[in-house]
């Protein structure tokens, strides 16, 4: 039987890239998102895709969607990818309480809801792999990233603690931490040649990442080749978090 993977936020830039890679590799793929139209378009592109409509910040809706997808996927869940998030670049003193709460809800709480819904089935079957998405901002102090840094820092803590809790049941939990990736969500940050050039210079490799580059790392973490990896946060950030290149002459 082909492995079954559920992707939260499957219609987004990274979520859809993961879906395409998994589908091409012969996985059975399911996922949930908010937009029926976007889900239908992706299902038309990827025959056999199982989809459900759910708001990632609604715990009851997420639980129901995941249970439904598992049932339609054959009753087993081999992998789960949480590709839900947002970008808010605003310093603390200019941020509203609503913006703060919404950022935490979308990036941290939604990860908790998804993870809570999948660890039970994975424990019961004695295996499973989960990949959450953090951010370079969680481990690198960047101006105007207060809310997203706090939310994604929480995601990384959640990864390490849950990896410890469920390792004895062979449930692996990891994360990737991208730099700036060229997706629809980041379009406002890359909307002009000047803005793109500035963002490129922040990354030692001198370029913005692609959704497919992040997806390749996620798919590897889901695969049998990564079966001895858990509790890790892998940077996919063009060197931004750890490399200080020599200045150009």
C-alpha positions in Angstrom: 0.0 0.0 0.0 1.3 3.5 -0.9 2.1 5.8 2.0 -0.5 8.4 2.9 0.5 11.9 3.8 -1.8 14.8 4.9 -0.7 18.4 4.2 -2.2 21.3 6.1 -2.3 24.4 4.0 -2.0 22.3 0.9 -3.0 25.1 -1.5 -0.2 27.4 -0.4 3.2 27.9 -2.1 5.1 25.3 0.0 2.1 23.0 0.7 1.3 22.6 -3.0 5.0 22.1 -3.8 5.2 19.3 -1.2 2.0 17.8 -2.7 3.4 17.8 -6.2 6.6 16.1 -5.1 4.8 13.4 -3.1 2.3 12.8 -5.8 5.1 12.4 -8.4 6.8 9.9 -6.1 3.7 7.7 -5.8 2.4 8.7 -2.4 -1.3 9.0 -1.7 -1.8 12.6 -0.8 -4.5 14.4 1.1 -4.8 17.9 2.5 -7.0 20.6 3.9 -7.2 24.4 3.3 -9.8 27.2 3.5 -10.5 27.7 -0.2 -12.8 25.3 -2.1 -11.8 26.8 -5.4 -8.0 26.4 -4.8 -8.5 22.8 -3.5 -10.5 21.9 -6.6 -7.8 23.4 -8.9 -5.1 21.4 -7.2 -7.2 18.2 -7.2 -7.6 18.7 -11.0 -3.8 18.9 -11.3 -3.1 15.9 -9.1 -5.5 13.0 -9.8 -6.4 11.0 -6.7 -5.8 13.9 -4.3 -8.0 13.8 -1.2 -9.1 17.2 0.1 -11.1 18.7 2.9 -12.1 22.3 3.7 -11.0 23.4 7.2 -9.9 26.6 8.9 -6.5 25.8 10.5 -7.2 27.9 13.6 -10.4 25.9 14.3 -9.4 22.9 16.4 -12.7 21.0 16.0 -12.7 21.6 12.2 -9.0 20.5 11.9 -9.7 17.3 13.9 -12.7 16.4 11.8 -10.9 17.1 8.5 -8.0 15.0 9.5 -10.2 12.1 10.7 -12.1 12.3 7.4 -9.0 12.3 5.3 -7.5 9.4 7.2 -10.6 7.4 6.6 -10.6 8.2 2.8 -6.8 7.5 2.7 -7.2 3.9 3.8 -7.2 4.3 7.6 -3.5 4.8 8.0 -1.5 8.0 8.3 2.2 7.8 7.4 3.1 11.5 7.3 1.8 15.0 8.2 3.1 18.3 7.0 1.9 21.6 8.6 2.3 24.2 5.9 0.2 26.9 7.5 1.5 30.4 8.3 1.7 34.1 7.8 4.1 37.0 7.5 3.8 40.0 9.7 6.7 42.5 9.6 6.0 45.2 12.1 7.9 46.4 15.3 6.3 45.7 18.6 5.3 49.3 19.3 3.3 49.6 16.1 1.6 46.1 16.4 -2.0 45.8 17.5 -3.1 43.1 19.9 -5.2 41.6 17.1 -2.2 41.3 14.8 -0.2 39.7 17.6 -3.0 37.2 18.4 -3.7 36.4 14.8 0.0 35.7 14.1 0.3 33.4 17.1 -3.0 31.7 16.2 -2.0 31.0 12.5 1.6 30.0 13.1 1.7 28.3 16.5 -1.8 27.4 17.6 -2.7 25.9 14.3 0.4 23.7 14.5 -0.7 22.5 17.9 -4.1 21.6 16.6 -2.8 19.7 13.6 -0.2 17.8 15.6 -2.7 16.9 18.4 -5.0 15.4 15.7 -2.3 13.2 14.1 -0.2 11.9 17.0 -3.0 9.6 18.2 -3.4 7.7 15.0 0.4 7.6 14.5 0.9 6.2 18.0 -1.7 3.6 17.5 -0.1 2.3 14.3 3.4 2.5 15.8 5.0 4.8 13.2 4.6 8.2 11.6 6.5 11.3 10.5 5.5 14.9 11.1 7.2 18.0 9.6 6.3 21.5 10.8 7.5 24.8 9.3 9.4 27.3 11.4 11.4 30.3 10.1 14.9 31.7 10.1 13.4 34.4 12.3 13.0 32.0 15.2 16.7 31.6 15.7 18.1 34.9 14.2 17.2 38.3 15.6 15.6 40.2 12.7 14.1 43.7 13.0 10.3 43.9 12.8 9.9 40.1 13.2 8.7 40.1 16.8 5.4 38.3 16.3 6.6 35.7 13.8 9.8 35.0 15.7 7.7 34.4 18.9 5.3 32.1 17.1 7.9 30.1 15.2 10.1 29.9 18.3 7.1 28.2 19.9 6.9 25.8 16.9 10.5 24.8 17.4 10.0 24.2 21.1 6.9 22.1 20.3 8.9 20.0 17.8 11.6 19.2 20.4 9.2 18.4 23.2 6.8 16.3 21.2 9.7 14.4 19.5 10.8 13.4 23.0 7.3 12.4 24.0 6.6 10.2 21.0 10.0 8.8 20.1 9.3 5.5 21.9 6.3 5.0 19.6 8.4 5.6 16.5 6.7 8.9 15.7 9.3 11.3 14.3 8.7 15.1 14.6 10.9 17.6 12.8 10.8 21.1 11.3 12.3 23.1 8.5 13.2 26.8 9.0 13.2 28.6 5.7 14.5 32.0 4.9 12.5 34.2 2.5 10.8 32.0 -0.1 9.3 33.2 -3.3 5.6 32.3 -2.7 2.4 34.2 -3.0 2.5 34.9 0.8 5.8 36.7 0.3 4.7 38.6 -2.8 4.4 41.9 -0.9 8.0 41.7 0.2 9.3 41.0 -3.3 7.0 43.3 -5.3 9.7 45.6 -6.8 13.2 45.0 -8.2 14.6 47.1 -5.4 12.8 45.1 -2.7 13.9 41.8 -4.2 17.5 42.9 -4.5 17.5 44.0 -0.8 16.1 40.6 0.3 18.5 38.7 -1.8 21.4 40.5 -0.1 20.2 39.3 3.3 21.0 35.7 2.2 24.6 34.7 1.9 23.9 32.7 -1.3 22.5 35.9 -2.8 19.1 34.7 -3.9 15.6 34.0 -2.6 14.6 30.4 -2.0 11.9 28.6 -3.9 9.0 26.6 -2.6 10.3 23.5 -4.3 13.7 23.7 -2.5 11.9 23.7 0.8 9.5 21.0 -0.3 12.5 18.8 -1.2 13.8 18.9 2.3 10.4 18.2 3.8 9.9 15.2 1.5 13.3 13.9 2.6 12.3 14.2 6.3 9.2 12.2 5.6 11.1 9.5 3.8 12.6 6.2 5.1 16.0 7.7 4.4 15.4 10.0 7.4 14.1 7.3 9.7 16.7 8.1 12.3 16.1 11.8 12.5 13.7 13.4 15.0 13.5 16.5 17.1 15.5 18.5 14.6 15.0 21.9 12.9 16.7 22.1 9.6 17.6 25.5 8.1 16.7 26.0 4.5 17.7 29.6 4.3 20.5 30.3 1.9 22.9 30.4 4.8 21.2 33.3 6.5 21.1 31.8 10.0 24.7 30.7 10.2 26.9 32.1 7.5 28.6 35.5 7.3 30.1 35.7 3.8 33.2 37.7 2.9 32.1 41.2 1.7 32.3 41.6 -2.1 35.2 43.8 -3.3 
